[in-house]
Amino acid sequence: MDRRDDYALLAGKLFLNHGSFGATPEPVLRAARSLRAEAEADFPAFYHERMFPLLERSRVRVCDHLGIARPRGVFVRNSTTAMQTVVDHLGLREGDHVLTTSREYEATVVLMRMLARRGVDVETVDGRFEGLVDRLLGAVGPRTRAVVLSHVTSPWSQVNDVDAVAEALSGTGVTTIVDGAHTAGMLPVPAARPGVFTCLTLHKWMHMPKGTGFLVAPPDEVDDLRPVVTSWYAESDDLPSRFSWAGTDDVIGHLVGPEAVGYQRDLETDGLHEHWHDLTRLGEELLLEVPGVRTLAAAPRSPAMVSVRLPDVEPEALLRTLHAHDVDLWCGATDEGPVLRLSVAPYVRREDVERGVGVLRSALSRAAAA
């Protein structure tokens, strides 16, 4: 697979960090540009006559593609907005107990700190894969209101068994909040169960424009869930209507679900999963040949990303060096030491992985000699 020409990426730069922001392919951008031009030409007419039917068409297409029951999936700005929506919906108060893990996305970590400042008892368990389900379930108590857990941990690329946690908690009154920033387009959406909210990003592996997330509500919550921003339709009877308009905004990204789903299906027919498998395996082999680089604790790995433990380096300085050589990788400090993540996208080729790891090798060598 070589889809570089489908993306408006800067020539000469290696983008090996699709997992952070994604990239929107040209067929989807063309559809968005066309709709934006139509909207800007006469927004009142676009709003009254076109926008809501287009939004519903797009929402249904995304639901059907991801296997989500149509009444339960709605667009939001991103998975972070979805997480905040669920937390606000639960009305967590002082004395409530919330469980999370040590391998959560930084935005989620900050959200947990904000809850703790309100008096919510936030408990963090070891997020490494081995024994994680048992650790979480063993920490559930009479005051536990929610478990917050990533489907794919960032930056460790670890796939957690969220279905096992959700199944065990189903019917107990404890809500499972799944951070699915890396789910849509890469992994099956967690199973629908009472009390399980899934917060998805669509601008990464689903190839939609930035500002497109999706919130999947459990069947027992669709009647009560409200958007975090109250606007015109927040009192509507059905969930999709309540989330259809959060005030005047750029909604174009939410309207191109059919084009994004079509592109995704074309990629899958063209061998997307084999592409991920081959290049992540190559990336892992090359990374582990770099002096000082080590594997992380054994865990199921996301199909399109691979992460490794770096030697004792300053991640920000390493990133600056990589960027100076036109290589975009993710690396950062964690409680378990510095970690590097390499992402494979349709526009990434074998030679890109080889060159990117080569630049990393040189940068680490210079850092060790300094």
LUMMIRO-610420 format. One record per residue: residue in one letter; x, y, z of N, C-alpha, C, O in turn. Coordinates in steps of 0.1 Angstrom, whole numbers, plus 2048, in hexadecimal, padded with zeros to 3 digits. Each point is the difference from the previous one (the first is absolute). Layout:
// residues N
AXYZXYZXYZXYZ ...
// end
This chain:
// residues 370
M8087F48007F880C80080980C800809801808 D7F38097F080780D7FF7F680A7FD7FD8037F4 R7FD8048167F58097FE80580F8027F8809804 R8157F97FC80580D8037FA80B7F77FD80B805 D8007F27EF7FA80A7F77F18048047FB80A7FB D8007EE80E7F280380580080A80B7F5805804 Y8167FF80180180980B80880C7FD80A8007F9 A7F280C80C80780D7FD80B80280B80080A807 L8097EC7FA80B80180980C8077FB8028007F3 L80580681580C8087FC80A7F67FA8047F6806 A80080D7EE80A7F87F980D80080780580A805 G8017EA7FC80E7FF8067FF7FD80F80B7FD806 K7E98048008007FD80E7FA7F38037F77FB7F9 L80E7FE8117FB7F38047F680180B80380580B F7F07F77F27F680080A7FE7F28057F97F87FA L80D8068127FF7F28067F880280E8037F8809 N7F48117F77F980480D7F18027FD7FA809806 H8007EF7F17F28017FD7F77FF80C7F6805801 G80F7F48097F87FD80C7FD80D8087F7800808 S81180B7F67FD80C8087F58087FA7F6804807 F80B7FF7EC7F68097FA7F97FB7F47F68057FB G80F7F07FF7FB7FB7F48038087F480880A801 A7F27F37F48028087F37F47FD7F87FC7F47FE T7FE8167FC7F37FE7F88047FE7F18078087FA P7F47ED8008037FE7F27F98097F77F5806803 E8107FC7F17FB80A7F77F27FE7FC7F88097FF P8037EA7FE7F27FE7FD7F680680B7F68057FC V80E7F98107F880580B8018108017F6807802 L8167FE7FC80180E8007F98077F47FA80B802 R8067EF7F37F88057F47F18018047FA80B7FD A8017EB8097F28008037FD80B80B7F68077FF A8137FB80A7FF80A80A80180E7FA7F8809804 R8117F97F380280D7F97F38047F97FC80B800 S7FF7EB7F97F48037F87F48048097F98097FD L8057F080E7F680380980280E8077F7807802 R8167FC80180380C8077FD80C7F67FB80A804 A8087F47EF7FE80B7F77F08027FE7FC80C800 E7FD7E98007F18028007FB80780C7F78087FF A80E7F480D7FB80680C80480F8017F7808804 E8157FB7F880480E8017F88097F67FF80C802 A7FD7EE7F37F98087F67F28058057FC80A7FC D7FE7ED80C7F38048057FD7F780D7F97F67FF F80D80E80C7FF7F880C7F27FE8057FC7F5804 P7FC8167FC7F27FE8047F97F47F97F97F8806 A8088087EC7FA7F67F98067F28027F97F6801 F81480A8018077F48037FC7FA80D7FD7F4801 Y8018158097FC7FB80E7F27FB7FF7FD7F5805 H7FA8127F57F17FC8007FD7F57F77F67F8803 E8118067F27FC7F77F680A7F47FF7FB7F57FC R81180C80780A7F67FC8077FA80C8037F4800 M80081480A80A7FB80A7FB7F48088077F6802 F7ED80B8037FB7F58097FE7F37F98037F5805 P7F780B7EE8007F37F980E7FB7FD8027F3801 L8078157FB80E7FC7FE8067FA80D8077F67FF L7F781180C8057FB80D7FB7F28038077F8805 E7EC8077F97FA7F38038057F57F78037F5805 R7FE80E7EE8067F67F780E7FC8048037F4800 S80581680480E7FD8048007F880D8087F6801 R7F080E8098007F980D7FC7F17FE8067F7806 V7EF8077F27FC7F27FE80A7F87F98027F4803 R8058127F380B7F97F980B7FC8098057F4800 V7FF81580980B7FC80A7FB7F58098077F7803 C7ED80B8027FA7F58098007F37FA8057F6805 D7F68097EE7FF7F37FA80E7FA7FD8027F4801 H8088157FB80D7FB7FD8077FB80D8077F67FF L7F781080C8067FC80D7F87F68088047FB80A G7F08017F17F87F68077F980680C7FE7F980A I7FF8147F67F980680B7F18027FD7FD8047F5 A7FB7F88157F18027FE7FE80F7FD804808807 R7F47FA7EF7FE80E7FB7FB80A80B80480B800 P7F37F18097FB80A80A80A80380A7FE809808 R80E7F17F880980180C80D8087FC808802809 G7FB8017EB80C8077FC7FE80E7FB7F78027F8 V81180780D7FF80E7FC80D8077FE80A7FC807 F7F780E7F180C8077FE80280A80B7F7806806 V8167FB7FE80580B80980D8057FA8057FB7F5 R80180F81180C8067FA80C7F68008088007F7 N7FA7F881480B7F78017FD7F780C7F6802807 S8137F47FB7FE7F780B80180780D7FA7FB80A T80E80F7F780180880D7F28068037FC80080C T7FD8067EA7F38058037F77F58047F7802809 A80A7F37F17F77F48048037FC80F7F67FE807 M8168027FD8047FC80D7FA80A80A7FA7FC80A Q8078117F37FA80A8097F17FF8017FA80280A T8007FB7EA7F17FF8007FC7F58097F6802808 V8117F37F87FC7F480980280480E7F87FD809 V8148097FA80280480E7F68098067FB7FF80B D80180B7EC7F680A8057F27F98027F9803809 H8057F37EE7F37F98007FF7F880E7F57FF805 L8167FB7FF8007F880C7FE80980D7FC7FB80A G8078127F57FF80980B8087FB80C7FB80080C L8127FD7F28087FB80A80280B80B80280C7FD R7FD7EF81080080980B80B7FC80A8067F67FF E7FC81380B8097FD80B7FD7F38067F47FE804 G8167FA7FE7FE7F38067FE7F47F68027F5804 D7FA80E7F07FF7F67F680E7FA7FD80A808800 H7F77EC7FC80C7F97FD8017FD7F17F77FA7FB V81480A7FF8027FD7F180E7F97FF80A804806 L7F67F17F280C7F97FD8058037F27F98027F7 T8148008088078017F480E7F98008037FA80A T8058077EC80C7F97FF80C80A7FE7FE80C7FD S80E7EF80580C8087FF8048027F180A8067FD R7EE7F37FA8048017F27F48077F87FB7FA7F6 E80281280E7F58077FA80680C7F880B805804 Y7ED8007F380480C7F880080C8097F8801809 E8118087F480280C8097F48088027FD80580B A7FA7FD7EB7F48078027F77F980A7F9807808 T8077EC7F87F87F980A80680180E7F980180A V8147FF7F680780280D7FC80E8067FD80180C V8038097EC7FC80D8057F28008047FC80680A L7FB7F47EE7F27FF8047FE7F980E7F8805808 M8107F17FA7FF7F980D80580980B7FB80080B R8108087F280580A80B7F580A8037FE80480C M7FB8017EA7F58098027F57FA8097FB807809 L8027ED7F47F67F98098057FF80E7F880280A A8147FB7F88067FE80D7FF80E8087FE80080C R80480B7EC7FF80D8077F28038057FE808809 R7F87F17F17F28028047FD7F780C7F5800805 G8147F77FF7FE7F780B7FD7F27FC7FD7F8808 V8038057EB7FE7F37FB80C7F880480C8047FE D7F37F080780B7F78038047F87F47FA7F67FC V81180F7FD8057FA7F480B7F780480A804805 E7F57EF7F880A7F68038067FB7F37F97FC7F6 T8158048098077FC7F48077F38038087FE809 V7F57F87EE8067F380280B7FE7F57FF8077F6 D80A7F080C80B7FD7F77F97FC7F27F87F77FF G80C8117F77F97FE7F38077F67F77FB7FE7F5 R80F7FB80F8077F67F87F67F47FE7F87FD808 F8097FD7EC7F57F67FC7FE7F48097F57FD803 E8167FD8017FF7F48077F980280E804808808 G7F17F27F97F880180C7F780C8027FB80380A L8058057EB7F980D8017F17FE8037FB807809 V7FE7F07F07F27FE8037FD7FD80F7F7805806 D8117F27FF7FF7FC80E80380B8097F980280B R8118077F280380B8097F480A8007FD80580B L7FE7FE7EA7F48097FF7F47FB8087FB807808 L8027ED7F57F47FA8068027FE80F7F6802808 G8167FB7FC8037FE80E7FF80D8087FF80080C A80380C7ED7FF80D8067F38068017FE80A806 V7F87F07F37F28058007FA7FE80E8017F5806 G7F98157FF7FA80080E7F28067FF7FB8037F6 P7FF7FE8167F28058017FE80E7FB7F58047FC R8168048057FF80E7FB8048027F280080B7FB T8047EA7FE8058027F27F58037F77F67F97FF R80C8127F97F68057F78047FD7F17F77FD7F8 A8168038068047FE7F280E7FA7FF809803809 V7FA7F67EC80E7FC7FD8038067F27F97FF7F7 V8128088098058087F480C7F87FA80A7FF807 L7F47FC7ED80B7F77FB8018027F17F68017F8 S8178008038028017F27FF7F37F98037F6805 H7F780A7EF8007F47F880E7FD7FB8057F5801 V8028167F980E7FF7FC80780B8087FD80B7FF T80D7F180980780A8088098077F88077FB7F7 S7FA81280B8098097F980A80680B7FB80680A P8127F87F48077FC7F48047F17FF8097FD7F8 W7F27FA8118067F38017FB7F67F58057F67FE S7F080E7FB7FB7F87F57FA7F38057FF7F67F8 Q7FD80A8147FB7F48077F17FF7FE7F980A803 V8027EA7F97F27FF7FE7FA7F980D8047F5803 N7F48128047FA7FB80D7F37F87FD7F98037F6 D8047F48137F47F87FE7F58078077FB7FC80B V80080F7EE7F58088067F37F88017F8802809 D8067F57EE7F47F88007FF7F780C7F67FE806 A8167FD7FF8007F780C7FC80980C7F97FB809 V80D8117F87FC80980B7F28048007F97FF80A A8028057EA7F28047FE7F67F58037F6802807 E80D7F27F57F77F58027FF7FD80F7F57FD805 A8178038028007FE80E7F880A8087FA7FD80B L8068107F07F980B8077F28027FC7F9807807 S8037F27EE7F28027FB7F67FC80A8017F5806 G7F68147FD7F57FD80A80480380E7F87FE809 T8148077FA80580380D7FD80E80480180480C G7FB8057EA7FF80E80380D8087FE80080C801 V80B7ED7FC80D8077FD8018027F17FE7F77F8 T8048168048018037F280E7FE7FB80A803807 T7F77F77ED80D7FF7F980180B7F57F88007F7 I81280880B80380A7F680C7FD7F880B7FF805 V7F37FD7EE80B7FC7F880580B7F77F98077F9 D8147FC80980780A7F88047F97F380A7F8800 G7EF80A7F58027F97F48068087F57FD8007F4 A80D8098108068097F68077F87F58018067F5 H8037EE80D8077F87F67F77F47FB8067F77FA T7ED8098097F87F57FD7FA8007F18037F77F8 A7F68148057F88007F48098007F480A8087FE G7F47EE7F98087FE7F480C7F68028067FC7F6 M7FD80181780B7F78027FC7F38088057F57FD L7F180C80C7FC7F58087F18008017F980A7FE P8017EA8057F18008027FC80980C80780080A V7EE8077F57FB80880B7FC7F680B7FA7F67FD P80980E8107FB7F780B7F27FD7FF7F78087FB A8057EC80A7F27FB8007F780980780480680A A7F07FB7F17F58088077FB7F980C7FB7F57FF R80781280C7FB7FA80D7FA80C80980480B7FE P7F37F280B7FC80A80980B8068078097F9805 G7F78157FC80A80780880E8027F9809804806 V7F87F97ED80D8017F97FF80B7F67F88007F6 F81080B80C80180B7F680D7FE7F980B7FE806 T7F58047ED80C7FF7F880280E7F97F88057F9 C81480080980480E7FB80A7FE7F580B7FC802 L7F18077F28087FD7F480580D7F97FA80B801 T8127F47F98058097F77FF7FB7F28027F47FD L7FA8157F97FE7FC7F280B8067F78017FC7F4 H80780D81180A8077F780D7F980080A8057FA K7F77EF80C80D7F98007FE7F47F68038017F4 W7F87F48118007F47F87F37FF7F77FF7F67F8 M7F881380A7F48007F780180B7F57F88017F8 H8138078098048097F57F680B7FD7FF8057F5 M7FA7FF8167F780C7FF80880D80380B7FF806 P7EF80C7F780780D80480280280F7F97F9808 K8108107FC80280380E7F38058057F88077F9 G8057F78147F48058067F47F67FF7F5804801 T80E7EF7FC7F67F67FF8027F580A8097F87FE G7EF80880C8007F48097F27FA8017F78057F9 F8077F180E7F37F88017FE7FB80E80A7FB806 L7EA8077FF7FD7FA80D7F67F67FF7F58027F9 V80E7F280C7F67F58007FB7FE80E8077FD809 A7EB8047F87FA7FF80D7FA7F28027FC7FA7F6 P8048028167FA7F28037F18017FE7FA80B801 P7FF7EA7FC7F28007FD7F880680C7F58057FE D8107F980E7F880580C80280F8037FA805809 E80E8027EF80380E8037FB8097F580180C801 V7FA7EF7F47FD8097F47F580A80380080B7FA D7F87F28107F580980280480C8097F980B800 D8127F480780480A80A80C8087FC80380B805 L8057F07F280D8067FD7FE80D7F87F88017F7 R80F80980E7FF80D7F980E8057FC80A7FC806 P7F780C7F080D8067FC80680980A7F9805808 V8147FC7F980780880A7FD80F7FD80180880A V7FC7FB7EA7FC80E7FD7F18007FD7FB7F97F7 T7FE80F8117F28017FE7FC80A7F680480C800 S7F57F07F67FC8097F57F17FC7FC7F97FA808 W80380A7EC7F38007FC7F87F38027F57FF804 Y8127F67F87F97F38008037F780B7FD7F4800 A80981180B8047F880B7F57F98088027F7808 E7F180E7F57F57FA8077F87F77F67F57FC804 S8118007F17F97F77F77FE7F28068077FD809 D7EF7FC7F17FD7F380580A7F57FD8027F7809 D80580A7EC8097F67FC80F80580180280C7FE L8077EB80480E8038028068077F480780A802 P7F87F17F28068077F47FB80E7FF8098097FD S7EB7FA8057FB80E7FF80680980B80480B7FD R7FE7EF80F80580880B80F8047FD80480B804 F8037ED7F580E8037FD8028057F280C8027FC S7EA8027FD8018057F380580E7FE8058037F5 W7FA80581580480E7FF80480680D7F880080A A8158037F780680680D80280F7FE809805807 G7F08017F180280E7FD8088027F38057F67FB T7FB8168008078027F380E7FC800808804809 D7FC7F37EE80D7FA8018037FB7F17F78007F8 D8167FC8068037FA7F37FD7F18018077F8806 V7ED8047F57FC7F38018037F77F37FC7F57FF I80C8117F88027F97F38077F38027FC7F67F9 G80D8098118077F38027F67F58048037F47FC H7F280F80A7F77F68047F77FB7F57F97F6801 L8088117F47F77FC7F48067F77F67F97FB7F7 V81480280A8067F87F68037F280480A7F97FC G7EE80280D8017F28047FF7F67F58087F67FF P7EF80C7F77FF7F67F580D7FF7F88047F67FC E80281680280D8007F880B7F98088087F97FA A7F980A81380A7FA8087FE7F180180A7F8800 V7EA8038027FD7F28018037F97F28067F6800 G7F78117F58037FB7F380F7FE7FE8057F67FB Y80381480A80E8007FF8067F48098097F97FB Q7F28068118047F68097FE7F27FA8097F7801 R7EB8077F97FD7F37FA8097FD7F48047F57FE D7FF8157FB80A7FE7F480D7FD8058077F77FA L7FE80F81180D7FC8068007F280580A7F87FD E7EB8038098007F38058007F67F48067F5801 T7F380E7F48017F77F580E8007FA8047F67FA D80381580780D8017FA80B7FB80980C8007FD G7F07FA80F80A7F980880580880C80C7FF804 L7EB80A80280480980B8067F880C80A803805 H7EF7F27FE8047F880C80D7F97FE809800809 E7F97FB7EB80D7FA7FD80B80B80080C7FD805 H7F180F7F680A80B80080480480F80B801803 W7EB80080580380280F8097F680580A802807 H7F27F17F78077F580680F8007FB8097FF808 D7F98027EB80E7FF7FB80880C80580C7FE803 L7EF80E7FD80980C80380180180F80B805804 T7EC7F780480280180F80A7F5804808802809 R7F77F37F080A7F580380E8057FC80A7FE808 L7F78087ED80D8057FB80580B80A80B800804 G7EC80980080480B8098047FA80D80A805806 E7EF7F18008057FB80D80D7F97FE809802809 E7F97F67ED80D7FA7FE80C80A7FF80A7FE807 L7F480D7F180A80A7FF80280880D80C803803 L7EA80080380180880D8087F880A808805808 L7F57EE7F98077F880B80E7FD7FC8087FA809 E7FC8097EB80F7FF7FC80780C80480D800800 V7EC80B80480780C8048067FF80E7F87FC809 P8148077FA8067FE80D7F880780B7FD80C7FE G8007EE80C7F980680C7F17FF7FF7F980280A V8017FB7EB7F27FF7FE7FC7F28058067F67FD R7EE80A80B7FC7F38057F17FE7FE7F980A7FD T8027EA8047F27FE7FF7F980480D80680180A L7ED8027F57F880380B7FA7F38058027F57FA A7F880B8127FA7F48067F67FA7F57F98077F9 A8077EB8077F87F97F67F18048017FA80080B A8008037EA7F28047FF7FB7FF7F28088017F7 P7EB7FD8077FB8017F280380E7FA7FE80A807 R8067F67ED80480D7FA7F68047F67FA7F87F8 S8048168077F78057F68057FD7F280C7FF7FE P7EC7FE7F88047FC7F38098097F88087FC7F9 A7F681180A80780A7F780A80880880680A7FA M7FE7F281280980880880A7F68077FB7F5804 V81180F7FE8097F980880880980A80480B7FB S7FD7F181180780980A80C7F88067FF7F4802 V80B81480280C7FA80780580980B7FC80C800 R80B7EE80980780880B80D8057FA8087F97FB L7FA81480780C8077FC80B7FF80B7FC7FE80C P8108047F080A80180B7FE80E8087F78077FC D8117FB80D7FE80C80980480D7F880B804801 V7EB8017F880280C7F87F580B8047F67FC806 E80D8107F67F680B8027F78007F48048047F5 P7EF7F880C7F77FE7F57FF80D7F88007FF7F3 E7FF80C8137FE80D7F980C8037F77FE8047F4 A80D7FA81180D8027F88007F77F48048037F5 L7F97F080E7FF7F67F57F68047F58037FF7F4 L7F28058107F68057F780580B7F77FE8007F4 R80880A81280680B7F980A7FB7F58008057F5 T8087F280F80A7FA7F67F87F97F58048027F4 L7F37F680F7F87F97F67F980A7F68017FE7F4 H7F980C8127F980A7F880A8087F77FC8037F5 A80F7FF81080A8077F88057F87F48048067F6 H7FA7ED80B8037F77F47F37FC7F98007F67F9 D7F58118097F37FE7F97FB7F28037FA7FA7F7 V8078028157FA7F38047F680380C80480580A D7F07F77F47F580280A7FD7F28067F97F87FA L80C8068127FD7F58097FB80580D80180C803 W7F97EB8057FB80580D80A7FA80A8037F4800 C8028148098077FB80C7FD80A80C7FE80B7FE G8027EF80E7FE80880B8037F980D8037F4800 A7FD81480B8037FA80D7F47FA8067F58057FF T80D7EF8077F57F98088057FC80D80C801803 D7EB7FB8068057FB80D8097F37FF8077FD809 E7F87FD7EB8087F47FE80D8037F88067F77FB G7FD81680380B8037F87FC8067F27F47FF7FD P8168067FB7FC8057F37FB7F57F78067F67FF V7F080E7F97FA7F67F77FF8077F27FE80C7FF L8047EC7F77FF8047F27F57F87F97FF7F4802 R7F88137F67F67F97F98018037F180280C7FC L7FD7EA7FC8008017F17F37FC7FB7FB7F5803 S7FF8137F47F27FD7FB8027FD7F18088077F9 V7F07F08028007FD7F27F28047FA7F67FC805 A80B80C7F07F48057F98007FB7F280B7FB7FB P7EB8077FD8007FC7F280B8077F88047FB7F5 Y80081180F80A8077F980F7FD8048098057FA V7F87F281080E7FC8048057F47F87F87F67FE R81480B7FE8067F57F880B7F980880580680A R8007EF7F180B7F980680C80980280780080A E7FC8077EB80D8088017FE80C80A80A805805 D7EA7FF7FD7FD80B80A8047FA80E806807808 V7F57ED7FB8037FA80D80F7FE80280680480A E8017F87EB80E7FD80180880D802809801808 R7F380A7F180780D8017FD80680E809805806 G7EA7FA7FE7FD80680D8087FA80C805807808 V7FB7EB7F88087F980B80F8037FE80780180A G7FD8017EA80F8047FE80380D80680A802807 V7ED8087F880280D8068007FF80F808806807 L7EE7F27FE7FF7FE80E80D7FA80680580480A R8007F27EF80D7F980480B80B80180780080A S7FB8087EC80A80A8007FE80A80C80A804806 A7EA8007FC7FD80A80A8037FA80E805807808 L7F77ED7FA8037FA80D80F7FD80280580280B S8027FB7EA80F7FE80180680E804809800809 R7F380B7F180680D8037FC80480F809805807 A7EB7F87FD7FC80380E8097F880A80480680A A7FE7ED7F38087F880980F8058018067FF80A A7FF8067EB80E80580080180E80680C804803 A7E98037FE80180E80580480080F80180B806 
// end
